Amino acid sequence: MNYGRHAAVASEKLAPESQFSESLLWLADAGYWILPKPADLGMLVYNALGAQDYFQPLIASGLSVSFGLSITTSLAFTVWLLWAAARQFESLDY
């Protein structure tokens, strides 16, 4: 929902004569504000499953989260994924 709404807004700003109808833009906007965001949805599922009986949320558990390490591992995974894709693309026979 978030991605779709942001894409519709960007399309509307970049190309005002976009192919989206006003009702679709309104519906995307309404859904964006009404529906839960990914973090909220995660908490709803966490509570609905009763996961608090078995797990603690990472931030609430008092553990320190290394945001630098989180960003570094995300970037490392991205680099590895691009390398693997390039290697596979190189080996394809056209």
C-alpha positions in Angstrom: 0.0 0.0 0.0 2.8 2.4 0.9 4.7 1.8 -2.3 1.6 2.0 -4.5 0.5 5.3 -2.9 4.0 6.8 -3.2 4.2 5.7 -6.9 0.8 7.2 -7.6 1.8 10.5 -6.0 5.1 10.6 -7.8 3.5 9.8 -11.1 0.9 12.6 -10.5 3.7 15.2 -9.7 6.0 14.1 -12.5 3.3 13.7 -15.2 0.1 15.5 -14.3 -1.6 13.9 -17.3 -1.0 10.5 -15.7 -3.1 7.5 -16.5 -4.5 7.2 -12.9 -8.1 8.3 -12.4 -9.0 10.7 -9.6 -11.0 8.0 -7.8 -8.1 5.6 -7.8 -5.8 8.3 -6.5 -8.4 9.1 -3.8 -8.7 5.4 -2.9 -4.9 5.0 -2.7 -4.7 8.0 -0.5 -7.5 6.8 1.8 -6.0 3.4 2.1 -2.6 4.8 2.9 -3.9 6.8 5.8 -6.5 4.2 7.0 -4.6 0.9 6.7 -1.8 0.0 9.2 1.7 0.7 8.3 4.2 -2.2 8.1 5.5 -1.6 11.7 1.9 -1.3 13.0 0.9 -4.5 11.2 3.9 -6.3 12.7 2.7 -5.3 16.2 -0.9 -6.4 15.4 0.3 -9.8 14.2 2.7 -10.1 17.2 -0.2 -9.4 19.6 -2.7 -11.6 17.7 -0.4 -14.6 17.8 0.3 -14.1 21.5 4.0 -14.0 20.7 4.7 -12.1 23.9 4.4 -15.5 25.7 7.4 -16.7 23.8 9.4 -13.7 22.5 10.1 -10.1 23.5 10.3 -7.3 21.0 13.9 -6.6 20.3 13.8 -2.9 21.3 11.7 -3.6 24.4 14.0 -6.3 25.6 16.7 -3.8 26.5 19.2 -5.2 24.0 21.2 -2.6 22.2 20.7 -2.5 18.5 23.7 -1.6 16.4 22.2 0.5 13.6 25.6 0.9 12.0 26.0 -2.8 11.8 22.4 -3.2 10.5 23.1 -0.7 7.7 26.5 -2.4 6.9 25.0 -5.8 6.6 22.2 -4.5 4.4 24.7 -2.8 2.1 26.9 -6.0 2.1 23.9 -8.1 1.1 23.0 -5.7 -1.7 26.6 -5.8 -3.0 26.6 -9.6 -2.9 23.2 -9.8 -4.6 24.3 -7.5 -7.4 27.6 -9.5 -7.8 25.6 -12.8 -8.0 23.2 -11.4 -10.5 26.0 -10.0 -12.7 27.8 -13.4 -12.5 24.6 -15.2 -13.5 23.9 -12.7 -16.3 27.5 -13.2 -17.6 27.1 -16.9 -17.8 23.8 -16.9 -19.7 24.0 -17.8 -23.4 21.9 -15.6 -25.6 
